[in-house]
Every structure is written in structure tokens, then in C-alpha cells.
Amino acid sequence: MSLLKKSFVLVFVLYFALSCLAFAGSQKTKYTIRFAHGLPPTHRIATNNFNYFKNLVEQESGGQIAVKLFPSGQLVDDKHVLGAVKNGSIEACAIYSFYIVRTCPSFAIFTTPMVFHNTQETIDAIEGPIGKELFTKLEKKGYMPLGWVVWAQDIMGIECKSPVHVPLDLEGKVIRPLSSQQALYLKEYCHAQSAFVTGAELYTALQRGTIDGTDASLEHAVDRKLSEVAPYFCVLPGMPVVNEVIFVNKRFFNRLPRNLQNVLKKAALQTQQHSYEVAHKIAKEITQKAKACMKEVYYPTSNDLKLWYASIDDFFKRALKNNPDALRLVMMERKQQK
């Protein structure tokens, strides 16, 4: 073969190889994230935050990552969704902080009543040393938390079938708590009994008189129409904090190219920041709607609050006597607030 022909063949082979590489480069691997959560698809937290996360990821990844949302526990219920993400059955989830306590007992800082007093204190805690420590503990257990979704703490409280102004207004009543710490608080401060029912059973339980009241958000009173069966609400932002944490499967995350890992991290952080705005907006909107559909939305006076918070540090010690690490975080938060 002449030198000219050899040169032509070599050029052709190189051109063909480069074309194949260019084609392969243009066919980027695509990934799908099944994102499970327990909220109804129309819930404000879901539409304002989880949809926001989905859109950010898909946009910033240039379509390489598709996020499919599965609301209302369609894939797996709240109690088991974190385990499903860890073992890879699904790629991601958002889960209430009170369900994380079983995995990381230190999260009881959020399930203990009267630790936080408003949304901003919650934000300060998760953005500060406490939030960082909690995520580090989860990572050491093999989980990969990406970010928080904050609810409006300012509109938390007790919803009841009769007026509630001070703790003993609940005496003898059956109240649905969110945690064992809150159940103890209801027993000691209110002389009330506790009964655990799921969110799905809540309306019926109130309607039938199985329970007389519940820890709740004004948002639930309005959107889930709980006001129809329990028309009295006492606003107590000190009730257990309802935040959510976004998790992703660690093995799935580690297989992603570095640029897509950064997309997920950035999207989770932006969603967290966005949730602050959403929380304040929801609190403002819901407060007005609740006043229109409930018989009473009561804001305790300073004298009332003294009863709700009486000897509260001693209560923390009793409620968390078997959870010293959570107690340490509670006291750290108390010191920060002062």
C-alpha cells in the first residue's frame, strides 16, 4: 500500500473514532429519582417545596436527572420510607423529623414540646451547630441527608372540640400527640390522656369522639377541614416541630458524575431556603382563613404562657432522661435562645 493510501486510511480511522466519541459524548447517561413522601399531592408543602426541588434538579441537570414524585405514601409509608431509601428500594424521600427519632434519637430535640417558640428559632437551629451535628450523626449511620424543609412553626398548637386557653382546659380529655415527650407533657401539665392516631384517621377520630383534640397546625385545621369537627384552636408555637428532611440513597448518589452530585446538593439547599419563605407565607395566609372557619383561634396571654412553660427545664430533664444526647441539644438550644 502506497504512503498516500496509508495516510488516507489513517485519517479516515481517526475521523471515524472521533465521530464515535462525539456521538457517545452526546448520549449522556440519564438517571431517574423516585422521590417518595407522605403528603397529599395538593398539600402546600408538597406543591411549594417538593415540586420546586423536582423542577430545579431537572432543569439544572439539563434533563439528565428525572425526578418522579410519589405522594401520599404510594411507594412506601412514612414509617418505612427512610429504610427504603437506605437499602436502595427507592432513590429519595422527604420524611418528618419525628419519624427520624427511631433512627437518630437526637432528633427528639424537635419532638419535645416547648423547646422552640417560632419558625425563626427552628431555622437558626438547623442552620447552626445543632443542624450540622444531626446530619453528621445520620451520615455516620449510612444515611445521606441533603437538606431540610421547614414548616410554619408559628401556627402550631392544640386543636380541640372545646375552647383551650390554659393547660388544665384539657383536663380529662383525650389528645393525639406527636411524640412520647408530648404525651408526657399532656399528662403532667394538662392532666390529659393521649391516643396515637394517624393523620389519615384524624378527622374520623375527632368526629366519632375517639379523641377530643390533637396537636396540629392551623394549616391542617383549614385544608383537612378539621375545623368541622374540632372548631377551637389554641396557637402554641412551642408544640413539637414538624420539619422534613430530604434524603437520597448514598450508593445512587456516589454513582452520579460529580457535576450531577452538585446539582442535587445545590437543589436541596435552594429548596431549604425556599421553604423558609413558604413557611412565612403559609402562616400569613392560613391565619386569615382559619379565623373565618373556626369558632375560635386563641393566642395565649403572657399569664397563660407562664402556665404552659412552668418549670419547663425540669420537664425537659424528665422527658429526655433516657436520651441524654437529645437533652444536651435541647439545653444547647435553650442557651442559644437566651
Secondary structure, DSSP 8 states (H G I E B T S, - for coil): --HHHHHHHHHHHHHHHHHHHHHHHHS---EEEEEE-SS-TTSHHIIIIIHHHHHHHHHHTTTSEEEEEE-TTSSS-HHHHHHHHHHTSSSEEEEEHHHHTTT-GGGHHHHSTTS--SHHHHHHHHHSHHHHHHHHHHHHTT--EEEEE---GGGEEEEESS--SSGGGGTT-EEE-SSHHHHHHHHHHH--EE----GGGHHHHHHHTS-SEEEEEHHHHHHT-GGGT--EEEE-TTS----EEEEE-HHHHHHS-HHHHHHHHHHHHHHHHHHHHHHHHHHHHHHHHHHHHSSEEE---HHHHHHHTTTHHHHHHHHTTT-HHHHHHHHHHHHHH-
